[in-house]
């Protein structure tokens, strides 16, 4: 089976000193209060050679060329003995994983864009903590990521990356291994989101996901339109009914022996969203290939969890459909019979994501999960409320919400906890069905969550609305590119680690 995505993480190596073949060394410039900035990680040979050639030490040279400790500020120094030093601001010297990830990503993005690479790139920040080593490795790979285009010119290869540290422990080596697996999952999710919708559609997405998971101990089930109809998945079938490309429900399960916790993940997989009969304006439709970012996140997450060997049972659902207008399309005011028995009065065909998610959530409640988490590019209202960089989090209870927030903090992905007020839920009443798919425009993100909660059957559950951060616009920042971002993958993996026994 051919693969649509070609992303593979580069070789990540933990070293005590940059190898002789290394052509670029990235060092950090940090500050502590009002003290003079400190350069971290400069190789001894370079520190000795610079004064002889330039009549100033490395710090003076860097500052003369504009280097500062401002987080992510990159300054490229002249080559010294065939090695180019890249100085990046780290902010405060007592660095956090977020600072390290940001700095490494910005440096590698600059290097990928401007430097001719002929050998490994070394990240030399004087890091010892495994968590910081992992953050540096993640940032370097994700910052170097480039979109695979359909042009004749091949995607620029990622450089081999060396992480310079005196820490030789098993924990440090494990941090590098985790970073390799995690960045490959994020990079693959980005690739899938960036694929054009004539190539990634429900059936091909299911095939792609199956191929990506083939070397893992994961069982896979794919329901086609006939199986969906037989089982009563009225939401997925309605949304996908207007397209010639029929819908799918993708289910993957990882069940290691001895696991005592179960995590169910549900992702929205609308491979293209025209809005259906409530069609979007042209300007709002162009980027709608990204509407499957939630499904990309949960499928790559379960693959990463299996490859990391985490001892937690995980089930991932991708609700895959293409929302198109045609004679077979569903309509506003249709009543849909959902999986599990509830009926829904459809309010708007451009609020399709919650319908496919509702079917998948209802199915996930049968897995006896300790926690169900869904992730979706669900509402423009969430973008209005929180902007493009922050995801909205809504949950059945504070304990579930806190578990997600803690995982997001570890991963470095910003979430904001929003409520599901009773009065919002009341706005979903229907006179002809169990529930209406949406209410008025006010509190739209909250109403969508309230609708989804109806299908969780009282389970511990959390909903992550990634309509903003799933798709990067304008310019890259930190480890986040323009286009598909892979948002949510790192958070979900971090959550699974907390549930692993």
VEXDREN-2710 file (C-alpha; in Angstrom, 1 decimal):
% VEXDREN-2710
k/r/px/py/pz
1/UNK/0.0/0.0/0.0
2/UNK/1.6/3.3/-1.1
3/UNK/1.9/6.1/1.5
4/UNK/0.7/9.6/0.9
5/UNK/2.9/11.1/3.6
6/UNK/6.7/10.7/3.5
7/UNK/7.6/12.3/6.8
8/UNK/10.2/10.5/8.9
9/UNK/11.9/12.0/11.8
10/UNK/15.7/12.6/11.2
11/UNK/18.4/10.8/13.1
12/UNK/18.5/12.2/16.7
13/UNK/21.7/11.4/18.6
14/UNK/22.7/12.2/22.2
15/UNK/26.4/13.2/22.2
16/UNK/28.8/14.7/24.8
17/UNK/30.4/16.9/22.1
18/UNK/29.6/17.8/18.5
19/UNK/31.1/15.4/16.0
20/UNK/33.9/16.4/13.6
21/UNK/31.4/16.3/10.7
22/UNK/29.1/18.8/12.3
23/UNK/29.0/22.0/10.2
24/UNK/26.6/24.0/12.4
25/UNK/26.4/24.3/16.2
26/UNK/23.4/26.0/17.8
27/UNK/24.2/27.7/21.1
28/UNK/22.0/29.6/23.6
29/UNK/22.2/33.1/24.8
30/UNK/20.5/33.5/28.2
31/UNK/20.2/36.1/30.9
32/UNK/19.6/36.1/34.6
33/UNK/17.9/39.2/35.9
34/UNK/20.2/42.3/35.3
35/UNK/23.3/40.2/34.9
36/UNK/25.2/40.2/31.6
37/UNK/24.0/37.6/29.1
38/UNK/25.7/34.2/29.2
39/UNK/26.5/32.1/26.1
40/UNK/25.7/28.4/26.7
41/UNK/27.3/25.5/24.9
42/UNK/30.0/27.1/22.9
43/UNK/32.6/24.4/21.9
44/UNK/36.0/25.0/23.5
45/UNK/37.8/25.0/20.1
46/UNK/35.5/27.7/18.8
47/UNK/35.8/29.8/22.0
48/UNK/39.6/29.7/21.5
49/UNK/39.6/30.4/17.8
50/UNK/37.2/33.4/17.7
51/UNK/39.4/35.9/19.6
52/UNK/42.4/35.1/17.4
53/UNK/40.4/35.8/14.2
54/UNK/38.1/38.6/15.3
55/UNK/39.8/40.2/18.2
56/UNK/36.8/39.7/20.4
57/UNK/35.3/36.7/22.3
58/UNK/32.3/34.8/21.1
59/UNK/29.8/36.8/23.2
60/UNK/31.2/40.2/22.0
61/UNK/31.1/39.1/18.4
62/UNK/27.5/37.8/18.8
63/UNK/26.3/41.0/20.4
64/UNK/28.1/43.1/17.8
65/UNK/26.1/41.2/15.2
66/UNK/22.8/41.9/17.0
67/UNK/22.4/38.8/19.2
68/UNK/20.3/39.1/22.4
69/UNK/18.8/36.8/24.9
70/UNK/15.3/37.5/23.6
71/UNK/13.6/34.1/23.3
72/UNK/13.9/32.8/19.7
73/UNK/16.1/35.6/18.4
74/UNK/18.5/34.0/16.0
75/UNK/21.9/35.4/14.9
76/UNK/24.2/33.6/12.5
77/UNK/28.0/34.1/13.1
78/UNK/30.7/33.8/10.4
79/UNK/32.2/30.4/9.9
80/UNK/35.1/29.5/12.2
81/UNK/37.3/26.6/11.2
82/UNK/34.5/25.3/8.9
83/UNK/31.9/25.5/11.7
84/UNK/29.1/28.0/11.7
85/UNK/27.9/29.1/15.1
86/UNK/24.2/30.0/15.4
87/UNK/23.2/31.9/18.5
88/UNK/19.6/31.8/19.7
89/UNK/18.0/33.6/22.6
90/UNK/16.8/31.4/25.4
91/UNK/15.4/34.1/27.7
92/UNK/16.0/33.5/31.4
93/UNK/18.9/31.2/32.2
94/UNK/16.7/29.0/34.3
95/UNK/15.1/27.6/31.2
96/UNK/11.8/25.7/30.9
97/UNK/10.9/23.0/28.3
98/UNK/8.8/25.6/26.5
99/UNK/11.8/28.0/26.1
100/UNK/14.1/25.3/25.0
101/UNK/11.6/23.9/22.4
102/UNK/10.9/27.4/21.1
103/UNK/14.6/28.3/20.8
104/UNK/15.6/25.1/19.1
105/UNK/12.7/25.3/16.7
106/UNK/13.4/28.8/15.6
107/UNK/17.1/28.1/15.1
108/UNK/16.4/25.1/13.0
109/UNK/13.8/26.8/10.9
110/UNK/16.3/29.6/10.2
111/UNK/19.0/27.0/9.3
112/UNK/16.6/25.1/7.0
113/UNK/15.7/28.3/5.2
114/UNK/19.1/29.9/4.8
115/UNK/22.0/27.5/5.3
116/UNK/23.6/24.9/3.1
117/UNK/23.7/21.7/5.2
118/UNK/26.5/19.3/4.8
119/UNK/26.5/17.3/7.9
120/UNK/24.7/17.1/11.3
121/UNK/23.4/20.1/13.2
122/UNK/24.3/20.2/16.9
123/UNK/22.1/21.7/19.6
124/UNK/24.4/22.8/22.4
125/UNK/22.5/24.4/25.3
126/UNK/24.3/22.7/28.2
127/UNK/21.2/20.7/29.0
128/UNK/21.2/17.9/31.6
129/UNK/17.5/17.4/32.5
130/UNK/15.9/14.7/30.3
131/UNK/12.8/16.8/30.0
132/UNK/14.8/19.6/28.5
133/UNK/16.7/17.3/26.2
134/UNK/13.5/16.0/24.9
135/UNK/12.1/19.5/24.4
136/UNK/15.2/20.6/22.5
137/UNK/15.0/17.5/20.2
138/UNK/11.3/18.1/19.6
139/UNK/11.8/21.7/18.8
140/UNK/14.6/21.1/16.4
141/UNK/12.7/18.5/14.4
142/UNK/9.4/20.4/14.4
143/UNK/11.1/23.7/13.6
144/UNK/12.9/22.1/10.6
145/UNK/9.6/20.7/9.2
146/UNK/8.7/21.8/5.7
147/UNK/5.5/21.1/3.8
148/UNK/5.7/18.3/1.2
149/UNK/4.5/20.0/-2.0
150/UNK/3.1/18.6/-5.2
151/UNK/5.8/20.4/-7.2
152/UNK/8.6/18.7/-9.0
153/UNK/11.2/19.8/-6.5
154/UNK/11.4/17.4/-3.6
155/UNK/10.9/18.4/0.0
156/UNK/14.2/19.5/1.6
157/UNK/15.6/16.7/3.7
158/UNK/15.8/17.2/7.5
159/UNK/19.3/17.3/8.9
160/UNK/20.7/14.8/11.3
161/UNK/20.5/16.4/14.7
162/UNK/22.9/16.0/17.6
163/UNK/21.9/16.9/21.2
164/UNK/24.9/17.9/23.1
165/UNK/24.7/16.9/26.8
166/UNK/26.9/15.5/29.6
167/UNK/24.0/13.3/30.7
168/UNK/24.6/9.8/29.5
169/UNK/21.9/8.1/31.6
170/UNK/19.2/5.8/30.4
171/UNK/16.7/8.5/31.1
172/UNK/18.4/10.9/28.7
173/UNK/18.6/8.3/26.0
174/UNK/14.9/7.5/26.5
175/UNK/14.1/11.2/26.1
176/UNK/15.7/11.2/22.7
177/UNK/13.7/8.0/21.8
178/UNK/10.5/9.7/22.9
179/UNK/11.3/12.8/20.9
180/UNK/11.9/10.7/17.8
181/UNK/8.5/8.9/18.0
182/UNK/6.6/12.0/19.0
183/UNK/8.0/14.2/16.2
184/UNK/7.3/11.5/13.7
185/UNK/3.7/11.4/14.8
186/UNK/3.3/15.2/14.7
187/UNK/5.0/15.5/11.4
188/UNK/2.8/12.8/9.9
189/UNK/-0.3/14.5/11.2
190/UNK/0.9/17.8/9.6
191/UNK/1.5/16.0/6.3
192/UNK/-2.0/14.6/6.3
193/UNK/-3.6/17.9/7.1
194/UNK/-1.6/19.6/4.3
195/UNK/-2.6/17.0/1.7
196/UNK/-5.0/18.2/-1.0
197/UNK/-8.6/16.9/-0.6
198/UNK/-8.6/15.2/-3.9
199/UNK/-5.9/12.9/-2.6
200/UNK/-6.9/12.5/1.1
201/UNK/-10.6/11.6/1.2
202/UNK/-12.4/9.2/3.6
203/UNK/-11.4/5.9/1.9
204/UNK/-7.8/7.0/1.1
205/UNK/-7.4/8.5/4.6
206/UNK/-8.4/5.1/6.1
207/UNK/-5.9/3.4/3.8
208/UNK/-3.2/5.8/4.7
209/UNK/-3.8/5.4/8.5
210/UNK/-3.8/1.6/8.1
211/UNK/-0.5/1.8/6.3
212/UNK/1.0/4.1/8.9
213/UNK/0.0/1.7/11.8
214/UNK/1.0/-1.5/10.0
215/UNK/4.2/-2.2/12.1
216/UNK/2.5/-1.8/15.4
217/UNK/0.5/-4.1/17.7
218/UNK/-2.7/-2.2/16.8
219/UNK/-5.9/-3.9/15.6
220/UNK/-7.8/-1.9/12.9
221/UNK/-11.5/-1.9/11.8
222/UNK/-12.8/0.3/9.0
223/UNK/-16.6/0.6/8.5
224/UNK/-17.6/1.5/4.9
225/UNK/-20.9/3.0/4.0
226/UNK/-22.7/-0.3/4.0
227/UNK/-21.4/-1.3/7.4
228/UNK/-22.3/2.2/8.7
229/UNK/-25.8/1.9/7.4
230/UNK/-26.3/-1.5/8.9
231/UNK/-25.1/-0.4/12.4
232/UNK/-27.1/2.9/12.3
233/UNK/-24.4/5.6/12.1
234/UNK/-26.9/8.2/11.0
235/UNK/-24.6/11.2/11.6
236/UNK/-21.6/10.0/9.6
237/UNK/-23.9/8.8/6.8
238/UNK/-25.8/12.1/6.6
239/UNK/-22.8/14.3/6.4
240/UNK/-21.1/12.1/3.9
241/UNK/-24.2/11.5/1.8
242/UNK/-23.7/14.5/-0.5
243/UNK/-20.3/13.3/-1.7
244/UNK/-19.3/10.7/-4.3
245/UNK/-16.5/9.8/-1.9
246/UNK/-18.3/7.7/0.7
247/UNK/-17.7/8.0/4.5
248/UNK/-15.8/5.7/6.8
249/UNK/-15.4/5.1/10.5
250/UNK/-11.9/4.2/11.3
251/UNK/-11.3/2.4/14.6
252/UNK/-7.9/1.4/16.0
253/UNK/-7.2/-0.4/19.3
254/UNK/-4.0/-0.8/21.2
255/UNK/-4.4/-3.2/24.1
256/UNK/-1.1/-4.2/25.9
257/UNK/-1.2/-7.0/28.4
258/UNK/-1.5/-5.7/32.0
259/UNK/-2.9/-2.3/31.2
260/UNK/-5.3/-1.2/33.9
261/UNK/-6.5/2.1/32.3
262/UNK/-8.4/2.7/29.0
263/UNK/-8.3/5.9/27.0
264/UNK/-10.7/6.4/24.1
265/UNK/-9.9/9.1/21.5
266/UNK/-12.3/10.5/19.0
267/UNK/-11.2/12.7/16.1
268/UNK/-13.2/14.7/13.6
269/UNK/-12.2/13.7/10.1
270/UNK/-14.0/15.9/7.6
271/UNK/-11.6/15.6/4.7
272/UNK/-13.1/18.6/3.0
273/UNK/-15.9/20.9/4.3
274/UNK/-17.8/22.9/1.7
275/UNK/-20.5/23.6/4.3
276/UNK/-22.9/21.4/2.4
277/UNK/-26.2/23.0/1.4
278/UNK/-25.4/25.8/3.9
279/UNK/-22.4/26.4/1.7
280/UNK/-19.5/28.4/2.9
281/UNK/-18.3/31.6/1.2
282/UNK/-15.4/31.0/-1.2
283/UNK/-12.9/32.7/1.1
284/UNK/-13.9/30.4/4.0
285/UNK/-13.6/27.2/2.0
286/UNK/-10.1/27.3/0.7
287/UNK/-8.4/25.9/3.9
288/UNK/-11.1/23.4/4.7
289/UNK/-8.9/20.5/3.8
290/UNK/-7.7/21.0/7.4
291/UNK/-11.1/19.9/8.9
292/UNK/-9.7/16.4/9.4
293/UNK/-7.0/17.5/11.8
294/UNK/-8.7/15.9/14.8
295/UNK/-8.7/12.5/13.2
296/UNK/-5.1/13.0/12.1
297/UNK/-4.2/13.7/15.7
298/UNK/-5.9/10.7/17.3
299/UNK/-4.6/8.2/14.7
300/UNK/-1.0/9.4/14.9
301/UNK/-1.3/9.5/18.7
302/UNK/-2.3/5.9/19.0
303/UNK/0.6/4.9/16.7
304/UNK/3.0/6.8/18.8
305/UNK/1.6/5.3/22.0
306/UNK/2.1/1.8/20.6
307/UNK/5.6/2.6/19.4
308/UNK/6.6/4.0/22.8
309/UNK/5.2/0.8/24.4
310/UNK/3.0/2.7/26.9
311/UNK/1.1/0.3/29.1
312/UNK/-2.4/1.8/28.6
313/UNK/-5.2/0.5/26.5
314/UNK/-6.1/3.1/23.8
315/UNK/-8.9/3.1/21.2
316/UNK/-8.9/5.8/18.5
317/UNK/-11.8/6.7/16.3
318/UNK/-11.6/8.7/13.1
319/UNK/-15.0/9.8/11.9
320/UNK/-14.3/10.4/8.2
321/UNK/-16.6/12.1/5.7
322/UNK/-16.6/14.7/3.0
323/UNK/-19.3/17.4/3.4
324/UNK/-20.5/18.3/-0.1
325/UNK/-23.7/19.7/-1.6
326/UNK/-25.6/17.5/-4.1
327/UNK/-29.0/15.9/-4.6
328/UNK/-27.9/13.3/-2.0
329/UNK/-26.9/15.9/0.6
330/UNK/-28.6/16.2/4.0
331/UNK/-30.7/19.3/4.7
332/UNK/-31.4/21.8/7.5
333/UNK/-34.4/20.5/9.4
334/UNK/-33.7/16.8/8.6
335/UNK/-34.1/14.5/11.6
336/UNK/-31.2/12.0/11.9
337/UNK/-31.2/8.7/13.7
338/UNK/-27.8/8.5/15.4
339/UNK/-25.7/5.6/16.5
340/UNK/-27.1/4.5/19.9
341/UNK/-30.6/5.6/19.3
342/UNK/-30.9/9.4/19.9
343/UNK/-32.5/11.5/17.2
344/UNK/-31.1/14.9/16.1
345/UNK/-32.9/17.8/14.3
346/UNK/-30.2/19.2/12.0
347/UNK/-30.0/23.0/12.3
348/UNK/-27.2/23.7/9.8
349/UNK/-25.3/21.5/7.3
350/UNK/-22.1/23.6/8.1
351/UNK/-22.2/22.3/11.7
352/UNK/-21.4/18.9/10.4
353/UNK/-18.5/18.0/12.6
354/UNK/-20.5/17.5/15.7
355/UNK/-22.8/15.0/13.9
356/UNK/-20.0/12.6/12.9
357/UNK/-18.4/13.1/16.3
358/UNK/-21.6/12.2/18.0
359/UNK/-21.8/8.9/16.3
360/UNK/-18.2/8.1/17.1
361/UNK/-18.6/9.2/20.8
362/UNK/-21.7/7.0/21.2
363/UNK/-19.6/4.1/19.9
364/UNK/-16.7/4.9/22.2
365/UNK/-18.9/4.7/25.3
366/UNK/-19.1/1.0/24.7
367/UNK/-15.3/0.6/25.2
368/UNK/-15.5/1.0/29.0
369/UNK/-13.0/3.8/28.9
370/UNK/-11.8/5.5/32.0
371/UNK/-11.7/8.7/30.0
372/UNK/-13.0/9.7/26.5
373/UNK/-11.3/12.6/24.8
374/UNK/-12.5/14.1/21.5
375/UNK/-10.6/16.6/19.4
376/UNK/-12.0/18.5/16.5
377/UNK/-11.7/21.6/14.4
378/UNK/-15.3/22.2/15.5
379/UNK/-16.3/25.9/15.8
380/UNK/-15.4/29.3/14.5
381/UNK/-16.8/30.6/17.7
382/UNK/-13.8/29.1/19.6
383/UNK/-11.5/31.0/17.3
384/UNK/-13.3/34.2/18.0
385/UNK/-13.1/33.5/21.7
386/UNK/-9.5/32.3/22.0
387/UNK/-7.7/33.3/18.8
388/UNK/-5.7/31.1/16.5
389/UNK/-3.1/29.8/18.9
390/UNK/-5.2/28.5/21.9
391/UNK/-7.5/25.5/21.9
392/UNK/-10.7/25.4/23.9
393/UNK/-11.3/22.7/26.5
394/UNK/-14.7/21.6/27.8
395/UNK/-15.3/18.6/30.0
396/UNK/-17.7/16.6/32.0
397/UNK/-15.9/17.4/35.3
398/UNK/-12.9/19.3/36.7
399/UNK/-10.9/16.2/37.3
400/UNK/-11.0/15.2/33.6
401/UNK/-10.3/18.8/32.6
402/UNK/-7.3/19.1/34.9
403/UNK/-5.8/15.8/33.5
404/UNK/-5.9/17.3/30.0
405/UNK/-4.6/20.7/31.2
406/UNK/-1.7/19.1/33.0
407/UNK/-0.8/17.0/29.9
408/UNK/-1.0/20.1/27.7
409/UNK/1.4/22.0/30.0
410/UNK/3.9/19.2/29.7
411/UNK/3.5/19.1/25.9
412/UNK/3.6/22.9/25.5
413/UNK/0.3/23.2/23.7
414/UNK/-1.9/26.0/25.1
415/UNK/-5.5/25.1/26.1
416/UNK/-8.1/27.2/27.9
417/UNK/-10.9/25.6/30.1
418/UNK/-14.4/26.8/29.1
419/UNK/-17.7/26.0/30.8
420/UNK/-20.8/24.1/29.5
421/UNK/-23.5/26.1/31.3
422/UNK/-27.0/24.7/31.8
423/UNK/-28.6/27.5/29.9
424/UNK/-26.5/26.7/26.8
425/UNK/-27.7/23.1/27.0
426/UNK/-31.3/24.2/27.2
427/UNK/-30.8/26.1/23.9
428/UNK/-30.5/22.7/22.1
429/UNK/-34.1/21.7/22.7
430/UNK/-36.0/20.4/19.7
431/UNK/-39.8/20.1/19.3
432/UNK/-39.5/17.0/17.0
433/UNK/-36.3/15.2/18.0
434/UNK/-34.3/14.4/21.1
435/UNK/-31.9/17.3/20.5
436/UNK/-31.2/20.0/18.0
437/UNK/-27.7/20.1/16.6
438/UNK/-27.1/23.8/17.4
439/UNK/-28.7/26.8/19.0
440/UNK/-28.1/30.5/18.3
441/UNK/-24.7/32.0/17.5
442/UNK/-24.0/33.2/21.0
443/UNK/-21.7/30.8/22.9
444/UNK/-21.3/28.6/19.8
445/UNK/-18.3/26.6/21.0
446/UNK/-20.1/25.9/24.3
447/UNK/-23.3/24.8/22.5
448/UNK/-21.2/22.4/20.4
449/UNK/-19.7/20.8/23.5
450/UNK/-23.1/20.6/25.1
451/UNK/-24.4/18.7/22.1
452/UNK/-21.5/16.3/22.1
453/UNK/-22.0/15.6/25.8
454/UNK/-25.4/14.2/25.0
455/UNK/-23.7/11.3/23.4
456/UNK/-21.2/10.4/26.1
457/UNK/-23.6/8.4/28.3
458/UNK/-22.3/9.9/31.5
459/UNK/-18.7/8.9/30.8
460/UNK/-15.8/11.0/32.0
461/UNK/-15.1/13.0/28.9
462/UNK/-13.3/16.0/27.6
463/UNK/-13.7/17.9/24.3
464/UNK/-10.8/19.9/22.7
465/UNK/-11.8/22.4/20.0
466/UNK/-8.7/23.0/17.8
467/UNK/-10.4/25.1/15.1
468/UNK/-7.8/27.8/15.8
469/UNK/-4.4/26.1/16.4
470/UNK/-4.9/23.2/13.9
471/UNK/-4.0/25.4/11.0
472/UNK/-1.1/27.9/11.1
473/UNK/-1.6/31.1/9.1
474/UNK/0.5/34.2/8.3
475/UNK/3.9/33.2/9.7
476/UNK/5.5/30.4/11.7
477/UNK/6.3/30.9/15.4
478/UNK/8.2/28.7/17.9
479/UNK/7.7/25.1/16.7
480/UNK/4.5/25.9/14.9
481/UNK/4.6/26.1/11.0
482/UNK/2.3/27.7/8.5
483/UNK/-0.3/25.1/7.4
484/UNK/-1.1/21.9/9.3
485/UNK/0.4/22.1/12.8
486/UNK/-0.3/18.6/14.3
487/UNK/-1.8/20.3/17.4
488/UNK/-3.0/18.0/20.1
489/UNK/-0.7/15.0/19.3
490/UNK/1.8/15.9/22.0
491/UNK/-0.9/16.6/24.6
492/UNK/-2.7/13.3/24.0
493/UNK/0.6/11.3/24.2
494/UNK/1.4/13.1/27.4
495/UNK/-2.0/12.2/28.8
496/UNK/-1.5/8.6/27.8
497/UNK/1.8/8.5/29.7
498/UNK/0.1/9.6/32.9
499/UNK/-2.4/6.7/32.5
500/UNK/0.2/4.1/31.7
501/UNK/1.0/1.7/34.5
END
